[in-house]
Amino acid sequence: MARTGHDGVLVRHGQTEWSLDGRHTGSTDIPLTEEGRREAEAVRRRLEGRSFALVLSSPLQRALETCRLAGFGDAVQTRDDLREWDYGDYEGKTSAQIRTARPDWYLFRDGCPGGETAEQVGERVDRAIAEARSVDGDVAFFGHGHCLRVLSARWLGLTAEDAGKLALSTGTVGVLGYEHERPALWLWNETPS
C-alpha cells in the first residue's frame, strides 16, 4: 500500500456517566468516570512517542481531560468546531426515550429539534479538516463520538449523514490519512490496552 501524506489521529474521549447510560451528551460538560480516566491513560500508552504538528480538542472537559491524560495537554489548542453535536431538545435523552415519541428517528438523517443537523456538524468539522490539512505534519483530534464520526466521513469525502455507518466507542483511537494521495481510513475504533 502506498501510504502518503499526513495522518489525522482521532481520539474519542473516555467514558462518562452519560456515555455509559447511552444519553446524548452535547453541551452538558460532564467529567470522565474512573473508567474513562483509565481509557485515556491507555490512549497515552498507545500514542507514546508519537509527535503531532497540531493537537486540537473540543473545549469540553471530557475531551480536554482525555487529551491531558493522553499526554498532550501542553500542546492542545481548543476549537469550538470540535464540540459534540448540539442535541437541542434531545440533550440528556437516550435514543430509546426519543423513539417513544418519534419511532423512526435517526440522528444522522433527522438531526435534533432545537439543535443541529448532520450537515451543520459537517460544516463545522470541515473547518477543522481544512486547518489540519494546512499544517505540515500529523494532527491529533480529541473529541466526541458523533462529531468525530462526521469528521471522519467528511475527511473521506462522504456526506455527514454517511457518518451514521461509523460506530465509535469511548476511549478509542482512529487514523485517517491518504493512500495514493486520496483520503483513506487506516485505523478505526481501536481500543488501546
C-alpha angles and dihedrals in degrees: 000000000000103000110191139172130018129314131243105210114202123205120184112207120257125265122299129187090258096048087050089053094044093243119153105250113191116143097356101112106217129161131243120270119236087264089051090054090051090050091052091050089052088054087055091057091046094051097037111136093016117124128203132201087211134016114197128184142175109255092236115111097239091060095039093049090050089050092049094047089047088059102255102100093112093055102038124121118190123228125189087209088072095055115122121266113289101244094187110186090007096060110132094010127116122234088248091056092049092049092058086074098027108030095183097043115143117180097213093051102033106030118199131295108247089012140067138307123224089254092056091051087047091055090053096048092045087067091052090049091050090051091049092050091051095064127079103239145028120316129209120212117198111191152106137312104253096034093050090047090056090045090053094049092049092047087056093049094252127130121268088246089059088066088081087077092062115079117199126190127206119274094018135137130220133178126215119186143126140288116195088350092302122116111262141175111237103170132011136191096345113175107213116220 
